[in-house]
Amino acid sequence: MLRSFSVKNFYSFRESVRISLELDGHAPQDDRSFIAPSGARLTKALAIIGANASGKTTLVKALAFLHWFINDSFQLKTDVELPLEAHFSSEDRISEFELEFESGNKVWRYQLKASAERVYTEALYAKEASSPSRFSYVFVREWEPKTGAYKVKQQQFGMLQKEAEKVRINASLISTAAQYGVPLALQMEQVTRQAFANVHALGRNHLDLDQLFKSAKFYADNDNLRKRMATLLSEWDLGLADIQIHKVTHTDKEGKKNEELDFPFGVHRVGDKEHELALFRESSGTQSAFILLAYILPALEKGGLVLIDEMEADLHPQMLPALLDLFFSPESNPHNAQIIFTSHSIEVMTQLHKAQVVLVEKDTQCESDAWRLDEVKGVRADDNLYAKYMAGAYGAIPKL
């Protein structure tokens, strides 16, 4: 359960920006939020809105980077740089990140300071969710330039000290400790792996055959979610009765048969007959929904965080409320999965309250800033957010 995240000196964000998913007493107490074990009310959805090139994707990329770093940075080779890029005018190339989340009746705080060259500081703190006590460190790892090595202090983390101090400069202590079977590291990996994103270090995964086949493989391995996906697509007026995944042997240009692929087919029912059509021949909107649900459904099934850049891409704007309803409904979202998404479909603001909207704007110095709409003075709970945003009352609109 994500409570907040912050980023500094990462791509277009030069100054520190903190985004909270915690709601105060003024937010509506409805199914668009939930009560965490700590007693905090957290939002199930957060929309990031702003002009093109304002920095919306960067916010999502920051979370996607942390997801990768905590889980998979151990896989990097020693001489490979981290996929980090600081603001181009910054003299300090160090990027800073912080996550605060709940898991296992505890509130956790993870901090990272790193450049493309190395990790400078990595730390994990914890406190009991129901306790007002302060955070205590689990581990703190700091680079010491004089010795050219890391100083690591641990408190019930459980990794051998000599191994902790030898963690590579481009790897996470958590990712490395998980390779040694450290229970707490494995727990942290399990928590952070429950994040599903259509973004990576260079931006969004665009609609293409590779994404189509990856999604088909996912559905082939999870038939219960394939059935759920097919039911939703058939309900969303796409002309589909079902989606089937068949094994198809791939043949190369020389006519040689290679690997078997999981190939998706849309099933269309006309009268008492069914007709199958390869999904890559369906509309781009149908393909986009097929891929999008491969990120959303596993989070809804078990809980987690979904990160989507341009959620409306290739979709009709009226499909966004249906997608958000999957998160807002206790029936379809029993484990309180959360979604953070960027969008240019401003109509989505009619489905959200002011604390669920983050506005992003870039200034003349090419520096981005982000703020939650309820932080803007004078924004009322009963305001027509869509109309006022379109009128320029809140800023973060294109200057054309």
C-alpha positions in Angstrom: 0.0 0.0 0.0 1.8 3.1 -1.2 1.5 6.1 1.1 3.8 8.6 -0.6 6.8 9.0 -2.9 9.3 11.8 -3.6 11.8 12.6 -6.3 14.6 15.1 -6.7 17.0 15.9 -9.5 15.6 13.3 -11.8 15.2 14.2 -15.5 13.0 17.4 -15.5 12.5 17.5 -11.7 15.4 19.5 -10.3 13.8 20.4 -6.9 12.3 17.9 -4.6 8.7 17.0 -5.2 6.6 14.8 -2.8 3.4 13.2 -3.8 1.2 11.8 -1.0 -1.6 9.2 -1.5 -2.9 9.9 2.0 -6.2 11.7 2.2 -7.3 14.1 5.0 -10.7 14.4 6.6 -12.0 16.7 3.9 -11.8 13.9 1.2 -15.0 12.0 0.5 -15.2 8.8 2.5 -16.3 6.5 -0.3 -15.1 3.5 -2.3 -12.5 5.6 -4.1 -10.3 5.2 -1.0 -9.6 2.7 1.8 -8.4 2.6 5.4 -4.9 1.1 5.8 -3.8 -0.9 8.9 -2.2 2.3 10.2 -5.5 4.0 10.2 -4.6 6.3 7.3 -7.1 6.7 4.5 -5.3 6.1 1.2 -6.5 6.8 -2.3 -7.0 3.9 -4.8 -6.3 6.1 -7.8 -4.1 9.1 -8.6 -4.3 10.9 -12.0 -1.3 12.9 -13.2 -2.3 15.6 -15.6 -0.4 18.4 -17.4 0.7 19.6 -20.8 2.9 17.6 -23.2 6.5 17.5 -22.0 5.6 18.8 -18.5 7.1 15.9 -16.7 4.1 13.6 -16.1 5.8 10.4 -17.4 8.9 11.2 -15.3 6.9 10.9 -12.1 5.8 7.4 -13.1 9.3 6.5 -14.3 10.7 7.4 -10.9 8.5 4.7 -9.3 9.2 2.2 -12.1 12.9 2.8 -11.6 12.7 2.1 -7.9 10.7 -1.1 -8.6 13.4 -2.3 -10.9 16.3 -1.2 -8.7 15.0 -2.8 -5.5 14.2 -6.1 -7.3 16.5 -6.6 -10.3 19.6 -4.3 -10.0 21.6 -7.3 -8.8 21.4 -8.6 -12.3 23.4 -5.7 -13.7 27.0 -6.3 -14.7 29.6 -4.6 -12.7 30.6 -2.0 -15.4 27.0 -1.1 -16.4 25.7 2.3 -15.3 22.4 2.8 -13.6 19.6 4.2 -15.9 19.6 7.5 -14.1 19.6 11.0 -15.6 19.7 14.1 -13.4 18.4 17.5 -14.5 20.7 18.7 -17.3 21.5 22.1 -15.6 22.3 20.5 -12.2 25.9 20.5 -11.0 25.0 17.7 -8.6 24.3 14.5 -10.7 22.8 12.7 -7.7 19.1 11.8 -7.9 17.1 11.3 -4.7 14.1 9.1 -4.1 11.9 8.1 -1.2 9.0 5.6 -0.9 6.7 5.2 2.1 4.4 2.2 2.1 2.6 -0.2 4.4 3.1 -4.0 4.5 2.9 -6.6 7.2 1.4 -4.2 9.8 4.4 -1.9 9.5 5.0 1.4 7.7 8.3 1.3 5.7 10.4 4.2 4.4 12.9 3.5 1.7 15.5 6.2 0.6 17.9 6.2 -2.2 20.5 8.7 -3.4 22.3 7.6 -6.6 23.8 8.7 -9.9 24.4 6.8 -13.0 27.8 6.0 -11.6 27.0 4.6 -8.2 24.7 4.4 -5.2 25.6 7.0 -2.6 23.0 6.3 0.1 20.5 3.5 0.5 18.4 3.1 3.6 15.3 1.3 4.9 13.4 2.4 8.0 10.3 0.9 9.7 7.8 1.4 12.4 4.7 -0.4 13.7 1.6 0.7 11.6 -0.6 1.2 14.7 2.1 3.0 16.7 2.8 6.7 16.8 6.5 5.9 17.4 9.3 7.2 15.2 10.9 5.3 12.4 13.9 3.1 13.3 16.5 2.2 10.7 16.6 -1.4 9.4 19.8 -0.7 7.4 21.7 2.4 6.3 24.3 2.1 3.6 26.6 5.1 2.8 29.4 5.6 0.3 32.6 6.9 1.9 34.8 8.7 -0.7 37.9 8.6 1.5 37.9 4.8 1.8 36.2 4.1 -1.6 33.9 1.7 0.2 30.5 1.5 1.8 29.8 1.8 5.5 26.7 -0.3 6.4 24.9 -0.4 9.7 22.1 -2.9 10.2 19.4 -3.5 12.8 17.6 -6.8 12.4 18.1 -6.9 8.6 20.0 -10.2 8.8 22.7 -9.9 6.1 26.3 -10.9 6.9 28.2 -7.6 7.5 31.1 -8.5 5.2 28.7 -9.3 2.4 26.6 -6.1 3.0 29.8 -4.0 2.7 30.7 -5.7 -0.6 27.5 -4.9 -2.5 28.3 -3.5 -5.9 28.1 0.2 -6.5 25.3 -0.2 -9.0 23.2 -2.7 -7.0 20.6 -2.4 -4.3 21.4 -4.0 -0.9 17.9 -5.4 -0.9 18.3 -7.0 -4.3 21.6 -8.4 -3.4 20.5 -9.7 0.1 17.6 -11.5 -1.6 20.2 -13.6 -3.6 21.6 -14.7 -0.2 18.1 -15.7 1.0 17.8 -12.9 3.7 14.2 -13.2 4.8 13.5 -9.5 5.2 15.0 -8.8 1.7 12.8 -11.5 0.2 9.8 -9.9 1.9 10.7 -6.5 0.5 11.1 -8.0 -2.9 7.7 -9.7 -2.7 6.1 -6.4 -1.7 7.7 -4.3 -4.4 7.2 -6.9 -7.1 3.5 -6.3 -6.7 3.9 -3.3 -9.0 2.9 -3.5 -12.6 4.0 -0.8 -15.0 3.9 0.0 -18.7 6.9 2.3 -18.4 10.7 1.7 -18.2 13.8 3.8 -17.9 13.3 5.3 -21.4 9.5 5.8 -21.3 6.3 4.0 -22.1 6.0 0.6 -23.7 4.2 1.4 -26.9 1.6 -0.7 -28.6 3.4 -3.2 -30.8 3.5 -6.9 -31.5 6.1 -7.6 -28.8 3.7 -6.2 -26.1 0.8 -8.2 -27.7 2.7 -11.5 -27.5 3.9 -10.8 -23.9 0.4 -10.1 -22.8 -0.8 -13.3 -24.6 1.8 -15.3 -22.8 0.7 -13.9 -19.5 -3.0 -14.8 -20.2 -1.9 -18.3 -21.4 -0.2 -18.8 -18.1 -3.2 -17.4 -16.1 -6.4 -18.7 -17.6 -8.6 -17.3 -14.8 -7.4 -13.8 -15.7 -7.8 -14.5 -19.4 -11.4 -15.3 -18.7 -11.8 -12.1 -16.7 -10.2 -10.1 -19.5 -12.4 -11.6 -22.1 -15.5 -10.9 -20.1 -14.6 -7.3 -19.7 -13.7 -6.8 -23.3 -17.0 -8.4 -24.4 -18.9 -6.0 -22.0 -17.1 -3.0 -23.3 -18.8 -3.0 -26.7 -15.8 -4.0 -28.7 -17.8 -6.6 -30.8 -16.0 -9.5 -29.0 -17.6 -12.6 -27.6 -14.3 -14.0 -26.3 -10.5 -13.9 -26.5 -8.7 -17.2 -27.0 -5.0 -17.9 -26.9 -3.7 -20.6 -29.2 -0.2 -22.1 -29.6 1.2 -21.2 -33.1 4.5 -22.4 -34.4 6.6 -19.5 -35.6 8.1 -19.9 -39.1 11.1 -17.6 -40.1 11.7 -16.1 -43.5 13.6 -19.2 -44.6 10.6 -21.4 -43.9 12.1 -23.0 -40.8 9.8 -23.7 -37.9 11.1 -22.2 -34.7 9.5 -21.7 -31.3 5.9 -21.9 -30.4 4.1 -18.6 -29.7 1.0 -17.9 -27.6 -1.1 -16.2 -30.3 -4.3 -14.2 -29.3 -7.5 -14.3 -31.3 -10.6 -12.3 -31.0 -13.8 -14.3 -31.2 -16.8 -12.7 -32.9 -20.2 -14.3 -32.7 -22.6 -13.7 -35.6 -25.9 -15.6 -35.2 -25.0 -19.1 -34.2 -21.5 -19.0 -35.7 -18.2 -17.9 -34.2 -15.4 -16.3 -36.2 -11.8 -15.9 -35.0 -9.7 -13.0 -36.0 -6.0 -12.6 -35.1 -5.8 -9.9 -32.5 -3.3 -7.9 -34.4 -6.0 -7.4 -37.0 -8.4 -6.0 -34.5 -8.6 -2.3 -33.8 -5.8 -0.5 -31.9 -8.2 0.2 -29.1 -9.0 -3.5 -28.7 -5.3 -4.4 -28.7 -4.6 -1.6 -26.2 -7.3 -2.8 -23.8 -6.0 -6.4 -24.1 -2.5 -5.2 -23.1 -3.6 -2.8 -20.4 -5.6 -5.4 -18.5 -2.5 -7.6 -18.4 -1.1 -4.9 -16.0 -4.3 -4.2 -14.1 -5.8 -7.7 -13.5 -3.0 -9.3 -11.5 -3.0 -6.3 -9.1 -6.7 -6.5 -8.7 -6.4 -10.2 -8.0 -3.8 -10.0 -5.2 -3.2 -6.4 -4.4 -0.4 -4.1 -5.5 0.3 -0.9 -7.5 -0.3 -0.2 -11.2 1.7 2.4 -13.0 0.3 3.4 -16.4 1.5 6.2 -18.7 -1.2 7.6 -21.0 -3.9 5.3 -19.8 -6.3 6.5 -22.5 -3.9 5.7 -25.4 -6.0 4.3 -28.3 -9.0 4.1 -26.0 -12.3 6.0 -26.2 -12.4 8.5 -23.2 -15.6 6.9 -21.9 -13.6 3.7 -21.2 -11.6 5.4 -18.5 -14.5 5.4 -16.0 -14.9 1.7 -16.6 -11.2 1.1 -15.9 -11.3 3.2 -12.7 -14.4 1.4 -11.5 -12.4 -1.8 -11.5 -10.3 -0.2 -8.7 -13.2 1.6 -6.9 -15.4 -1.4 -6.7 -14.8 -3.5 -3.5 -16.0 -6.6 -5.5 -13.4 -6.3 -8.3 -10.7 -4.8 -6.0 -10.9 -6.7 -2.7 -7.2 -6.2 -1.8 -7.3 -2.4 -2.3 -4.9 -2.2 -5.3 -3.9 1.3 -6.3 -3.3 2.9 -9.7 -1.2 5.9 -10.6 -1.7 7.0 -14.2 -1.0 9.9 -16.5 -3.7 11.1 -18.9 -4.5 13.7 -21.5 -8.2 12.8 -21.3 -9.1 15.6 -18.9 -12.7 14.3 -18.7 -11.3 11.8 -16.2 -11.3 14.6 -13.6 -15.1 14.2 -13.4 -14.6 10.8 -11.8 -12.1 12.0 -9.2 -12.0 14.4 -6.3 -9.4 17.1 -5.9 -7.0 15.0 -3.7 -6.8 12.4 -6.5 -5.5 14.8 -9.1 -1.8 15.7 -9.5 -1.0 18.6 -11.8 2.5 18.9 -13.4 3.9 22.0 -15.0 7.3 22.9 -16.5 8.7 26.4 -16.2 10.9 28.5 -18.5 14.0 27.0 -17.0 12.8 23.5 -18.1 12.2 22.5 -14.5 9.1 20.6 -13.6 6.9 21.0 -10.5 4.0 18.8 -9.3 1.3 19.4 -6.8 -1.9 17.8 -5.7 -5.0 19.8 -6.7 -6.2 20.0 -3.1 -3.1 22.0 -2.3 -4.3 24.8 -4.5 -5.8 27.6 -2.5 -9.5 28.1 -3.1 -10.3 24.8 -4.8 -13.6 23.7 -3.4 -14.8 20.1 -3.0 -17.9 20.8 -5.1 -16.0 22.6 -7.9 -16.3 21.3 -11.5 -12.7 20.3 -11.7 -12.8 19.6 -15.4 -14.4 22.9 -16.3 -12.1 25.0 -14.2 -9.0 23.2 -15.3 -10.0 23.7 -19.0 -10.5 27.4 -18.2 -7.0 27.6 -16.9 -7.9 28.2 -13.2 -5.4 25.7 -11.9 -2.5 26.1 -14.3 -0.7 23.1 -15.8 -2.3 23.6 -19.2 -0.6 24.0 -22.6 0.4 27.6 -23.5 -0.3 27.6 -27.2 
